[in-house]
Amino acid sequence: MTQANPQTAVYLALELSSKTWKLALSNTQKLRELHVPAGDPVGLLTALAEAKRRWQLPPETRVYSCYEAGRDGFWLDRWLRAHGIVNVVVDSASIEVNRRQRQVKTDRLDAQRLLQLLLRYQLHGERQLWRVVHVPTPQQEDERRAHRERQRLLGERTAHRNRLRSLLVLQGVRIRSLRQPPLAQLRDAEGHPLPAALLAECQRETARLALVEQQLNELERAQQQRLAQPVSLADRQAAQLLRLRGVGPVSALVLAKEFFGWRGLRNRRQVGALAGLTGCPYRSGSLARDQGISKAGNARVRVVMVELAWAWLRLQPTSALTQWFWRRFGQGNARQRRVGIVALARKLLVALWRYLEQGQVPSGALLKAA
């Protein structure tokens, strides 16, 4: 990436909040601070035009901007780029911070700090001072909605079921199934019908549970259809992963749509780092210890890979990865096996990447019967 010309550029840092966007602008010589209503890109363009006019810069002066990834997502990045602004979306967890025990923090100071880092990034080429987020296309972003909604619905279903059981336990009623017998036929610990208000609340909770289960069934049917008739690259990759024994529809879809389907991975180190499954050593002088995995990547992928690693041990006993695990950790205790399963998850993720990119089936792995 070529470095910007400091004499012919405007630098903009945005601190986004729910009500107001704080803007910090600079031409490397002067600083200007403004704010516009949240979600007002037209006001943002107006503020930029006013800053160029005050600094006597031509309207076509190049603008470099940045903001932290968060609740506003990536639509703003696409909008800025469509208007000729060179923007970067930054991982907020990668931004260096003051290590003092207490520090002053305001949106205004955050915007100024972002602006200082942007100047270092664009003018001096300091590419390691933060991590730039890879922005998905609208289609890639939309493809992640289904399995993420399913994950939320599963949590809601569990919450409704637990709430129903808790309400019934208040009356000494313990049942295995929430559908049989009907709520109206239940009796409390003394043999009396359930109180009217409690019964009505349970019925409303049951209705909400039924709605969640209906939506879950609809989502799962749609996902099965996408696997049977792949449309996008991620769908085709999920269908290919599904051919391996031990890989289910949920795991295949999450890995394809969250990881493999839209990231250009070049080597196994990038695969491990992007999933947050790489080691994180701590060495200072004579002190040396391992802090475990970095957990700096996609949390959904890490969860799926750990679950998939346990399933791989059971369903792929002839796999070279399974045999490596039992040789390395089979004689250890439960804690050592939990450590080993994370190492297996990382190795398995790399093997799946090679399987998708090169068609190389993991050594010794079995495919599902056609």
SVG drawing of the C-alpha trace seen along z (x, -y; Angstrom):
<svg xmlns="http://www.w3.org/2000/svg" viewBox="-58 -28 75 75">
<polyline fill="none" stroke="black" stroke-width="0.4" points="0.0,0.0 1.5,-3.4 1.9,-6.0 -0.3,-9.1 1.0,-12.5 0.7,-14.5 0.2,-17.8 -2.8,-16.6 -4.8,-14.4 -7.4,-14.7 -7.5,-12.2 -10.7,-11.3 -11.3,-9.2 -14.8,-8.3 -15.9,-7.4 -19.3,-5.8 -22.0,-5.8 -25.8,-5.2 -26.6,-9.0 -23.7,-10.9 -20.7,-10.3 -17.5,-12.1 -15.2,-13.2 -11.5,-14.1 -10.1,-15.5 -6.6,-16.6 -4.5,-17.7 -1.3,-16.9 -1.0,-20.5 -4.4,-21.4 -6.9,-19.5 -10.7,-19.9 -13.3,-18.2 -16.9,-17.9 -19.9,-15.7 -22.9,-14.6 -26.0,-12.7 -25.5,-8.9 -26.3,-7.3 -26.1,-10.6 -23.6,-10.0 -24.7,-13.1 -23.8,-15.2 -20.4,-13.4 -19.8,-14.5 -20.9,-18.0 -18.4,-18.1 -15.6,-16.9 -16.4,-19.5 -16.4,-22.2 -13.0,-21.1 -11.5,-21.1 -12.9,-24.6 -11.4,-25.9 -8.0,-24.4 -8.2,-25.7 -8.0,-22.3 -9.6,-21.3 -12.8,-19.3 -11.1,-16.3 -8.5,-16.0 -8.1,-12.4 -9.6,-11.4 -8.3,-8.6 -10.6,-7.4 -11.0,-4.7 -13.4,-3.5 -13.6,-0.6 -15.6,2.5 -18.7,2.6 -22.5,2.3 -22.6,0.3 -21.2,3.2 -19.7,2.8 -22.3,0.8 -20.4,-2.5 -17.2,-1.1 -18.9,-0.2 -20.6,-3.7 -17.3,-5.5 -15.5,-3.6 -18.3,-4.2 -17.7,-7.9 -14.0,-7.7 -12.8,-7.6 -10.1,-5.2 -11.3,-3.6 -10.1,-0.9 -12.1,0.9 -10.1,1.6 -10.3,4.4 -10.8,2.4 -9.1,5.2 -5.8,4.7 -5.5,1.0 -2.7,0.2 -3.9,-1.4 -2.3,-3.2 -1.3,-0.7 -1.8,-3.1 -4.3,-1.8 -6.7,-4.7 -7.0,-6.7 -9.3,-9.4 -11.7,-8.0 -14.2,-10.0 -15.5,-9.7 -13.6,-12.9 -10.3,-11.5 -11.0,-8.1 -11.5,-9.9 -8.2,-11.8 -6.4,-8.7 -7.7,-6.9 -6.7,-9.9 -3.1,-9.7 -2.9,-6.0 -4.4,-6.6 -1.6,-9.1 1.0,-6.6 -0.7,-3.9 -1.0,-5.9 1.9,-8.3 4.6,-6.1 3.5,-2.7 3.2,-1.2 1.2,1.8 1.6,3.6 0.1,0.9 -3.4,2.4 -5.3,5.1 -7.4,4.2 -10.7,6.2 -11.4,8.0 -14.7,6.6 -17.1,9.2 -19.2,8.5 -23.0,8.0 -23.7,11.5 -21.0,13.0 -22.3,11.1 -25.9,12.1 -25.0,15.8 -23.9,15.8 -27.3,14.7 -29.1,18.1 -26.7,20.1 -26.2,17.2 -30.0,16.8 -30.2,20.5 -27.7,20.2 -29.7,17.4 -33.0,19.4 -31.4,22.4 -30.5,20.2 -34.1,18.8 -35.6,22.3 -33.4,23.4 -34.5,20.3 -38.2,20.9 -37.9,24.5 -36.0,23.7 -38.5,20.9 -41.5,23.3 -39.9,26.0 -39.0,23.4 -42.6,22.1 -43.9,25.6 -41.4,26.5 -42.7,23.6 -45.9,25.7 -44.0,29.0 -44.6,30.2 -41.7,32.0 -42.3,33.3 -40.0,34.7 -41.9,33.5 -43.3,30.0 -46.0,31.2 -47.5,34.1 -49.7,33.9 -51.4,30.6 -50.8,27.8 -54.5,27.5 -54.4,31.1 -51.4,30.7 -51.9,30.7 -49.7,29.2 -48.0,31.1 -51.3,31.1 -53.4,32.3 -55.0,28.9 -55.2,27.4 -52.5,24.8 -53.3,21.2 -55.0,19.3 -52.3,16.6 -49.5,19.2 -51.4,21.3 -51.9,18.4 -48.2,17.4 -47.2,21.0 -49.5,21.1 -48.0,17.8 -44.5,19.2 -45.5,22.4 -46.8,20.3 -43.5,18.5 -41.6,21.8 -43.7,23.2 -43.0,20.1 -39.2,20.5 -39.4,24.2 -41.3,23.5 -38.7,20.9 -35.9,23.4 -37.6,26.0 -37.9,23.5 -34.3,22.5 -33.1,26.1 -35.2,27.0 -33.8,24.1 -30.2,25.1 -30.8,28.7 -32.1,27.4 -28.9,25.2 -26.7,28.2 -28.7,30.4 -28.7,27.7 -25.6,25.5 -25.8,22.0 -22.7,20.1 -19.1,21.1 -19.8,21.4 -22.7,23.8 -20.5,26.0 -17.7,26.1 -20.2,27.0 -21.5,29.8 -18.0,31.0 -17.2,31.0 -20.4,32.9 -18.9,35.9 -16.4,36.5 -17.6,38.9 -18.0,37.0 -18.9,33.7 -22.5,32.7 -24.6,30.0 -24.2,27.4 -20.4,27.8 -20.1,27.7 -22.2,24.6 -20.5,22.7 -17.0,23.5 -17.9,22.7 -19.8,19.5 -17.8,18.1 -14.3,19.2 -13.5,20.9 -16.1,19.4 -14.9,15.8 -11.3,15.7 -8.3,16.0 -6.1,18.2 -2.5,18.8 -0.9,21.1 -1.6,23.2 -0.3,20.5 -3.0,18.1 -5.6,20.8 -4.7,21.3 -4.3,17.6 -7.6,16.7 -9.4,19.2 -7.5,18.1 -6.0,21.6 -2.4,20.6 -0.2,20.7 0.5,17.6 3.9,17.8 5.0,15.3 8.7,14.9 10.5,12.1 14.0,12.6 14.2,15.9 10.4,16.2 8.9,18.5 5.4,19.9 2.6,20.8 -0.6,18.7 -2.7,21.2 -4.3,20.3 -4.7,16.7 -8.5,16.8 -8.0,13.8 -10.0,15.3 -13.5,16.4 -15.1,17.7 -17.8,19.6 -15.2,21.5 -13.3,22.4 -16.4,23.8 -17.3,25.9 -13.8,27.2 -13.4,28.4 -16.8,30.2 -15.8,31.6 -12.4,32.8 -14.2,34.9 -16.5,36.3 -13.5,37.0 -12.0,39.2 -15.1,41.4 -16.1,41.5 -12.7,41.5 -10.6,44.0 -8.4,44.9 -7.5,41.2 -3.8,40.3 -4.9,37.3 -6.9,39.6 -3.9,42.0 -1.6,39.0 -3.9,37.8 -4.0,41.2 -0.2,41.6 0.4,38.1 -2.4,37.7 -4.0,41.1 -2.0,42.0 -2.6,38.7 -5.3,37.5 -8.5,35.7 -6.8,32.3 -4.1,33.3 -6.7,34.7 -8.6,31.4 -5.3,29.6 -4.7,32.2 -8.2,31.8 -7.4,28.1 -4.2,29.1 -6.2,31.7 -8.8,29.0 -6.0,26.8 -4.5,29.7 -8.0,30.8 -8.8,27.3 -5.7,27.1 -6.5,30.6 -10.0,29.4 -8.6,26.3 -6.3,28.5 -9.2,30.8 -11.2,27.9 -8.4,26.1 -6.5,29.1 -9.0,31.9 -6.7,33.8 -8.7,36.0 -7.2,36.1 -4.8,39.1 -6.7,42.2 -10.1,40.4 -13.3,42.1 -15.9,40.6 -19.6,41.2 -21.3,43.8 -22.9,42.3"/>
</svg>
